[in-house]
Amino acid sequence: MKMNWTKKDLLSLEELSKEEIELILQTAESFKEVSTRDIKKVPALRGKTVVNLFYEPSTRTRVSFEVAAKRLSADVINIATETSSVKKGETLIDTGKNIQALKADIIVMRHNYSGAAAMLARSLEISVVNAGDGWHEHPTQALLDIFTLKEKLGRIAGLKVSIVGDIAHSRVARSNIWGLTKLGAKVTVCAPAMLIPPAIEEMGVYVTSDIDQALRSADAINVLRMQFERDEQNAFPKQLEYFKNFGITAERLQKAKKDIIVMHPGPINRGIEMSSEVADGLNSVILEQVTNGIAVRMAVLFLVAQAAESKNAENIN
């Protein structure tokens, strides 16, 4: 029996059940076909307004959400906080309540503080979708990563997935770990010791600082961006040193499975996290991830809008 989505918000994968994650993936499958049509639109969210509220820079995620909303026939408003009332001292909650008062239906928010999306969702009746909050989570990125893996390999349960790079500062890593482990994958994280968060083993992952070990038996590798801008104590490895010891090169991939899947959430620092030969190679699904992000975000927007409508109908009755 197919379950119904009941959450008005999407804030994290930690709080979702296996069944809820699978429902999003199934819904995304049905929406992916829309992007292959001559007229890439369905009327699923006609009359709804989606507001993209981004407190941090973004290209892929913001544009992907905008395209997803427009393909569902929603009206879309983009708010750049550097030119908004935020610069005049308006709080996040006040900004959210004003957007709600304008009769918007969904806020898609990226924020530099962990927990900001959850705090906003608690304060509003309209839906909030977390597009990345601090070092906490980036749920739709993990969902599109998982969707891509399932599309390429046919399953998630039993897969061995290695996540390599700046684990300590990565909301993408955390969301992927929650999602993959709930669906039955075996996850390894690999990074220099200073970029491994304390007690990450408690999330159910294997930890190593040996890149060759992380690659050896992996079905897929998800390579994270090195966030050098966060190196306040000058403790990170230097860029060339990192590439030498952890960069994914064609030579390193020769030691891995021939059909290993190579992923990256972007933006890629070529020559640091991976070589151009790998990024553009036959094992790479990086651009497929971008394409799949539209279908996954269409699914998320559709499901939270449905849940909000159901709640509103219950309140009226």
C-alpha positions as semicolon CSV with decimal commas, in nm:
position;residue;x (nm);y (nm);z (nm)
1;M;0,000;0,000;0,000
2;K;0,143;0,337;-0,103
3;M;0,191;0,575;0,187
4;N;0,074;0,936;0,185
5;W;0,314;1,223;0,244
6;T;0,206;1,417;0,556
7;K;0,488;1,667;0,622
8;K;0,432;2,030;0,518
9;D;0,811;2,084;0,526
10;L;1,126;1,907;0,412
11;L;1,398;1,993;0,661
12;S;1,633;1,693;0,683
13;L;1,676;1,328;0,591
14;E;1,755;1,241;0,952
15;E;1,388;1,289;1,041
16;L;1,251;1,093;0,743
17;S;1,167;0,724;0,742
18;K;1,291;0,483;0,476
19;E;0,938;0,479;0,333
20;E;0,922;0,860;0,310
21;I;1,255;0,874;0,127
22;E;1,136;0,604;-0,113
23;L;0,815;0,797;-0,178
24;I;1,012;1,106;-0,281
25;L;1,227;0,894;-0,514
26;Q;0,920;0,727;-0,668
27;T;0,751;1,063;-0,719
28;A;1,069;1,200;-0,880
29;E;1,069;0,909;-1,126
30;S;0,725;1,009;-1,248
31;F;0,829;1,375;-1,282
32;K;1,154;1,307;-1,470
33;E;0,959;1,232;-1,787
34;V;0,824;1,591;-1,789
35;S;1,170;1,726;-1,876
36;T;1,179;1,516;-2,194
37;R;0,862;1,675;-2,340
38;D;0,850;1,954;-2,596
39;I;0,645;2,156;-2,346
40;K;0,816;2,090;-2,016
41;K;0,525;2,173;-1,786
42;V;0,253;2,011;-1,581
43;P;-0,019;2,204;-1,393
44;A;0,049;2,037;-1,056
45;L;0,128;2,364;-0,871
46;R;-0,065;2,611;-1,086
47;G;-0,173;2,903;-0,868
48;K;0,096;2,833;-0,605
49;T;0,382;3,072;-0,529
50;V;0,733;2,949;-0,444
51;V;0,982;3,193;-0,290
52;N;1,354;3,117;-0,313
53;L;1,512;3,283;-0,008
54;F;1,889;3,237;-0,022
55;Y;2,120;3,379;0,245
56;E;2,424;3,212;0,085
57;P;2,551;3,210;-0,275
58;S;2,415;2,934;-0,498
59;T;2,394;2,856;-0,867
60;R;2,287;2,493;-0,916
61;T;2,049;2,462;-0,621
62;R;1,867;2,793;-0,667
63;V;1,830;2,755;-1,043
64;S;1,728;2,390;-1,004
65;F;1,451;2,482;-0,758
66;E;1,338;2,765;-0,987
67;V;1,321;2,537;-1,290
68;A;1,145;2,267;-1,085
69;A;0,880;2,509;-0,960
70;K;0,820;2,653;-1,307
71;R;0,784;2,305;-1,458
72;L;0,509;2,248;-1,201
73;S;0,347;2,575;-1,324
74;A;0,410;2,761;-0,997
75;D;0,492;3,131;-0,981
76;V;0,848;3,187;-0,860
77;I;1,001;3,480;-0,671
78;N;1,375;3,496;-0,602
79;I;1,490;3,704;-0,306
80;A;1,856;3,803;-0,290
81;T;1,911;3,884;0,078
82;E;2,195;4,126;0,002
83;T;1,939;4,358;-0,159
84;S;1,650;4,286;0,078
85;S;1,531;4,419;0,415
86;V;1,766;4,168;0,580
87;K;2,034;4,432;0,522
88;K;1,822;4,672;0,730
89;G;1,819;4,437;1,026
90;E;1,501;4,235;0,963
91;T;1,508;3,898;1,140
92;L;1,464;3,566;0,962
93;I;1,129;3,506;1,133
94;D;1,000;3,852;1,037
95;T;1,113;3,796;0,678
96;G;0,932;3,461;0,673
97;K;0,612;3,603;0,825
98;N;0,607;3,883;0,569
99;I;0,645;3,633;0,285
100;Q;0,360;3,432;0,438
101;A;0,148;3,749;0,463
102;L;0,201;3,798;0,090
103;K;0,020;3,463;0,047
104;A;0,319;3,265;-0,079
105;D;0,286;2,889;-0,040
106;I;0,641;2,753;-0,014
107;I;0,971;2,905;0,098
108;V;1,286;2,735;-0,030
109;M;1,565;2,856;0,197
110;R;1,941;2,831;0,213
111;H;2,099;2,971;0,529
112;N;2,446;2,978;0,679
113;Y;2,323;2,872;1,026
114;S;2,245;2,511;1,112
115;G;1,883;2,472;1,221
116;A;1,762;2,794;1,054
117;A;1,517;2,611;0,826
118;A;1,362;2,420;1,117
119;M;1,330;2,739;1,321
120;L;1,152;2,914;1,033
121;A;0,923;2,616;0,971
122;R;0,810;2,616;1,334
123;S;0,710;2,982;1,302
124;L;0,510;2,957;0,978
125;E;0,198;2,784;0,851
126;I;0,329;2,770;0,493
127;S;0,582;2,510;0,377
128;V;0,959;2,543;0,419
129;V;1,209;2,340;0,216
130;N;1,567;2,331;0,339
131;A;1,810;2,406;0,055
132;G;2,109;2,378;0,290
133;D;2,155;2,503;0,646
134;G;2,505;2,562;0,774
135;W;2,694;2,236;0,826
136;H;2,372;2,053;0,915
137;E;2,196;1,910;0,608
138;H;2,125;1,956;0,238
139;P;1,841;1,705;0,194
140;T;1,753;1,760;-0,172
141;Q;2,118;1,724;-0,280
142;A;2,136;1,386;-0,106
143;L;1,803;1,283;-0,257
144;L;1,923;1,362;-0,609
145;D;2,251;1,180;-0,541
146;I;2,058;0,873;-0,421
147;F;1,813;0,900;-0,713
148;T;2,108;0,903;-0,956
149;L;2,271;0,602;-0,790
150;K;1,948;0,405;-0,802
151;E;1,895;0,499;-1,166
152;K;2,247;0,389;-1,263
153;L;2,281;0,077;-1,045
154;G;1,919;-0,030;-0,996
155;R;1,923;-0,037;-0,616
156;I;2,058;0,126;-0,301
157;A;2,043;-0,163;-0,052
158;G;2,378;-0,339;-0,033
159;L;2,572;-0,079;-0,232
160;K;2,910;0,033;-0,103
161;V;2,939;0,411;-0,128
162;S;3,249;0,610;-0,032
163;I;3,219;0,980;0,049
164;V;3,554;1,157;0,011
165;G;3,663;1,508;0,101
166;D;3,573;1,778;0,351
167;I;3,341;1,568;0,567
168;A;3,368;1,800;0,868
169;H;3,205;2,099;0,698
170;S;2,975;1,912;0,461
171;R;2,596;1,922;0,495
172;V;2,589;1,712;0,176
173;A;2,783;1,434;0,350
174;R;2,548;1,429;0,649
175;S;2,234;1,412;0,438
176;N;2,384;1,142;0,216
177;I;2,484;0,935;0,518
178;W;2,134;0,952;0,666
179;G;1,965;0,870;0,337
180;L;2,199;0,597;0,218
181;T;2,215;0,410;0,548
182;K;1,837;0,418;0,590
183;L;1,803;0,260;0,246
184;G;2,055;-0,013;0,329
185;A;2,379;0,107;0,170
186;K;2,719;0,065;0,337
187;V;2,890;0,401;0,364
188;T;3,261;0,479;0,405
189;V;3,389;0,831;0,471
190;C;3,743;0,921;0,374
191;A;3,933;1,241;0,450
192;P;4,243;1,377;0,623
193;A;4,212;1,325;0,999
194;M;4,140;1,693;1,070
195;L;3,840;1,681;0,836
196;I;3,672;1,382;1,002
197;P;3,406;1,500;1,252
198;P;3,423;1,352;1,604
199;A;3,202;1,046;1,663
200;I;3,086;1,027;1,300
201;E;3,104;0,646;1,337
202;E;2,786;0,677;1,543
203;M;2,603;0,759;1,218
204;G;2,678;0,403;1,102
205;V;2,972;0,469;0,869
206;Y;3,321;0,324;0,833
207;V;3,600;0,583;0,861
208;T;3,937;0,578;0,684
209;S;4,209;0,820;0,576
210;D;4,333;0,578;0,307
211;I;4,190;0,687;-0,030
212;D;4,290;0,365;-0,204
213;Q;4,105;0,163;0,061
214;A;3,797;0,384;0,016
215;L;3,806;0,324;-0,360
216;R;3,894;-0,044;-0,367
217;S;3,552;-0,203;-0,312
218;A;3,324;0,097;-0,370
219;D;3,036;0,080;-0,616
220;A;3,022;0,460;-0,612
221;I;3,228;0,749;-0,484
222;N;3,084;1,089;-0,395
223;V;3,361;1,350;-0,399
224;L;3,297;1,660;-0,190
225;R;3,422;2,013;-0,246
226;M;3,713;2,112;-0,026
227;Q;3,586;2,418;0,162
228;F;3,915;2,602;0,196
229;E;3,730;2,922;0,287
230;R;3,653;2,762;0,625
231;D;4,023;2,702;0,708
232;E;4,038;2,969;0,978
233;Q;4,326;2,802;1,166
234;N;4,529;2,722;0,854
235;A;4,505;2,355;0,946
236;F;4,384;2,210;0,613
237;P;4,628;2,036;0,379
238;K;4,753;2,265;0,104
239;Q;4,571;2,227;-0,226
240;L;4,846;2,041;-0,411
241;E;4,911;1,824;-0,106
242;Y;4,542;1,737;-0,085
243;F;4,527;1,645;-0,454
244;K;4,836;1,427;-0,422
245;N;4,696;1,233;-0,125
246;F;4,319;1,236;-0,183
247;G;4,249;1,365;-0,536
248;I;4,059;1,128;-0,763
249;T;4,270;1,064;-1,073
250;A;4,245;0,821;-1,363
251;E;4,544;0,635;-1,216
252;R;4,366;0,594;-0,881
253;L;4,044;0,479;-1,050
254;Q;4,236;0,194;-1,215
255;K;4,254;0,036;-0,868
256;A;3,876;0,061;-0,826
257;K;3,591;-0,135;-0,985
258;K;3,584;-0,080;-1,360
259;D;3,226;0,050;-1,350
260;I;3,255;0,263;-1,033
261;I;3,020;0,563;-1,035
262;V;3,189;0,902;-0,977
263;M;2,974;1,180;-0,830
264;H;3,027;1,538;-0,712
265;P;2,766;1,784;-0,577
266;G;2,952;2,079;-0,732
267;P;3,109;2,317;-0,774
268;I;3,416;2,112;-0,866
269;N;3,765;2,238;-0,792
270;R;3,942;2,066;-1,081
271;G;4,296;1,959;-0,998
272;I;4,215;1,957;-0,626
273;E;3,928;1,714;-0,563
274;M;3,955;1,533;-0,895
275;S;4,126;1,562;-1,229
276;S;3,941;1,690;-1,535
277;E;3,997;1,348;-1,692
278;V;3,784;1,194;-1,415
279;A;3,527;1,474;-1,398
280;D;3,459;1,444;-1,771
281;G;3,521;1,070;-1,794
282;L;3,294;0,774;-1,863
283;N;3,247;0,694;-1,491
284;S;3,126;1,046;-1,410
285;V;2,755;1,112;-1,359
286;I;2,802;1,470;-1,239
287;L;2,586;1,634;-1,506
288;E;2,325;1,360;-1,469
289;Q;2,304;1,458;-1,101
290;V;2,222;1,815;-1,209
291;T;1,950;1,693;-1,445
292;N;1,803;1,461;-1,182
293;G;1,796;1,746;-0,932
294;I;1,506;1,901;-1,121
295;A;1,289;1,587;-1,096
296;V;1,373;1,538;-0,728
297;R;1,294;1,900;-0,641
298;M;0,972;1,884;-0,841
299;A;0,877;1,583;-0,627
300;V;0,961;1,761;-0,302
301;L;0,770;2,079;-0,392
302;F;0,470;1,874;-0,507
303;L;0,461;1,657;-0,192
304;V;0,494;1,940;0,062
305;A;0,230;2,142;-0,125
306;Q;-0,007;1,843;-0,114
307;A;0,050;1,796;0,259
308;A;-0,009;2,166;0,329
309;E;-0,334;2,155;0,132
310;S;-0,451;1,851;0,328
311;K;-0,374;2,022;0,659
312;N;-0,558;2,336;0,550
313;A;-0,861;2,127;0,448
314;E;-0,861;1,956;0,789
315;N;-0,847;2,292;0,965
316;I;-1,141;2,424;0,760
317;N;-1,348;2,114;0,835
